[in-house]
């Protein structure tokens, strides 16, 4: 038999039960809030990084520093028209090293032609700009691989603010498939950057930038088990 000790009308067991109930209720509320915030952040990351069928580059883009007019001017200088003939547009912002414009157009014989412009962040090095040609077997690997990777991608579960912005438009028969993400912490976009790098490194051997940065993100994510 437990004897309740009462001091000025205060009962120890009953007061303790009230404290425990309040503590349990507070803990459950905190867990609920954490779950809600986590779910909200996850869905936000998924929404922004998933594959969509709308343009990524728009005229006078107010959200990103690169607009469609910049890409079209760059493409017109090299007679590349991915919207009309099928191909790929990619913008990579590899802070604090380089920013890349890449455009690739499919050709009737199964090969492709492309161009790249790499601009250094420091403003001290020269801008690197080259045209390149992809053989039919290279094109037959690159574009179908990207199509397969991005098809039905519902977005990354997490993200980060710094790192390597990867933004693309894949044009095929007048239709666009696109996406935007961070290759530094999102495995999907690290994989896309790596596939693109494996193709371009063979054709751009005189590039002044370090290709290892194009592969580091995917390997780091694999080693740490992080990323989504």
N, C-alpha and C positions, 0 to 999 in steps of 0.2 A: 504494500500500500504506500503510494507516494503522497507525502504530506505537502500541501501547498503552503508556501510561506507568503504571508500577506503583510506588506508594509504600507500603511496609510492607504489601504484599499487596492494596492498593486499586487496582482497575482503573477508570480514568476512564470509558471507554465503557460498561462494564457497570453501573457505579454510576449513570451518567446515565440509562441505560435503566430502571433500577429506579425512579429518581425520577420519570421521565416516566410510567411505568406507574401509580405511586401517585397522581400528580397527575391523570391521566386518569380513574382509577377514582373518585377523590374528586369530580371535576367531574361525572361521570356520576351519581354518587349524589346530589349536590346538585340536579342537573336533575330527577332522578326525584322527589326530595322536593318540590321546587317544583311540579312537575306534579301530584303527588298532593294537595298542599295546595290548589292552585288549583282542581282538580276537585272536591274536597270542599266548598270554599267556594261554588263555582258551584252545585253540586247542593243545598247547604243553602239558598241564596237562592231557587233555583227551587222547592224544596219548600215554603218558607214563603210565597211570593208567587203561586203558581199558582192558577188557578181551581179551586174545589172545590164539592162539593154537600152541604155540611154547614153548620150555623150558625156564624156568626162571633161572635155575641153570646150568651153563656150566663149562667144565673143565678149571681150572685156570682162573676164571672170573677176568677180569681186571677192571671191573666197581664196583663190590661189593666184600666185604671181604670174602664172602662165596662161594666156588666153588662146583661143582658137586662131586668132589672127597671127600670132607669133608662129604657130606651127605651120599654117598655110603659107606664110611668107617664106619660111625655111624650106618647105617642100617645093614651092614654085621655083626656087633658085636651083634645085636639083632635078626638076621635072619628075617628081614623085607624087603620085596621087592615090593614096590607099583607099580613100572613100569611093572613088570611081572604079578602081581596078582590084580592090581587095588588098589587104595587107595589115600593117601594125603600126600604131603610134605609141611611143613610150616616153614619159618624162620621169627622170630620176634625179632626185635632189639628195646627193650624198654629202650631207653636212658633216664637217666643215671643209670638205675637199673639193668636189666637183658637182656641177649641174649638167645633165645630159638631155639633149633632144635626139631622139632616134625615130626614124621613119623608114618603113619597109613597104615596098609595093610588089605584089605578085605579078609575074609575067606569063604570057600565054604558053611558053614552053616548059613551065613548071619551075623555072628558076625565079629569082627575085633580085631587085636592085634596091639599094638603101643608102641612107646618109646619116651621119652622126655629127653633132656639134657638142663639144665638151668645154664648158666654161669654168675656169678655176674661181674659187671663192676669194682667194687672196688678191686677185687682180694683178698679180705680178707675172704669172706665167701667161703664155699666149693661148688664145682660144684654139682648140684643136677641131678641125672640120674636115671630114673626108667622105667621099662616096665609096661604096663597096658593092660587090656582087656576090650573091649566094647561089651556089650551084643547085640544081634541081633536087639532089639528095639532101642537101642542107635545109632547103626550104621545106622539103617533105618530112623533115624531122621537127624543125622549129615550130612551124605554125600549127600542125596537128597536135603537137605536145602541149602547146599553150591552150589550144581549144579544149583538149581533154582535161587539163588541170583546172581551168576556170569554169567549166560547165557545171552548173548547179551548186557552185560554192556559196554557202550560206553565211559566210563571214567568220572572222576570227573572234575568239572569246575574250581576248585581251588586247591591249595595245600600249603604245608609249608615245611621248610627245617628241623626243629627239630621235635621231637615227637617220634612216634612209627612206625618204618618200618614194614610192613606186606607183605611178599612175599610167594607165594604159587604155587604148581603144583598139579592139580587134575588129577589122572590117571584113565582111565576107558577103558577097552577093547583095551589096547595098544595105546590109543590116550590121548593127554594131553590138558588140559585147564588150563591157568595160568594167573597171574596178579601180580602187585606190586603197593603198595600205602602207604599212611600214615594214620594209624588209629587214630591219634591225631586230624586231621582236615578234613578227608574225610569220610563222613558218611558210604559209601559203605564198606570200610575196617574196620571201627569201628564195623559195624554190623557183619562182618565175624569173627572178633576177639571175639566178644561177644558170638556168636553161638559156637565157638570152646571152649571158656572158660566154658560155661554152661555144656558142655559134660565132660570136663577134671576135673573140680573141684570136681565132685563126686568120681572120681577114683584116685585122687591124693591129698588126705586129709593131707598128711604129707609134702606137698610142702612148702619150706621156704619163697617163694616170696609171695607178696600180690596180691591176686586174684582181688581185687577191681580195680587195674589198668587195668584189661582186660575189665571192664565194664564202667569205668569212661568216656572214650572217647565218646562212643555212647550217654550216658546220658547228658554229657556236651554239645554235639552238639544239642541234642534235646531241652535242656533248653535255650540255647542261640539263637537257630534258625540258627546257622552258619553251615558251612560245605557243601559238595556236594557229 
